[in-house]
Amino acid sequence: MLTIERALVDKIVAHARADHPDEACGVVAGAAGSDRPARFVAMTNAERSPTFYRFDSMEQLKVWREMDDRDEEPVVIYHSHTATEAYPSRTDVSYASEPNAHYVLVSTRDADEVEFRSYRIVDGEVTEEEVAVVEGY
């Protein structure tokens, strides 16, 4: 189960809506080993595409080094789908390389509805998990 503060959910959704019609992407870092998302990091979709995302490699290197320096890890890796449901595509699954991360997807296909879902993706296997949105930890 992913437990995440409402303020972080709001930031992820706002980033997804702001980048629409392109997919948005980023991470929420947390203390190593804690499984508690804390620090929101919006990233650039290097593809600038409505159907695909990819972290900019230089930006990703910088962000991952920063997490290492702060003794953090990517607790949440998120991106948006602009025209489909919030479910990992085959490409999303193939790029999932952080077995301890929660993979969050937000669908921006409906401007009036928020579809926010989380998955564990390990060795190509996708498992949806419950999301508990809390006011604070």
Order of alpha helices (4+ residues) and beta strands (2+ residues): beta-alpha-beta-beta-alpha-beta-alpha-beta-beta-beta-beta
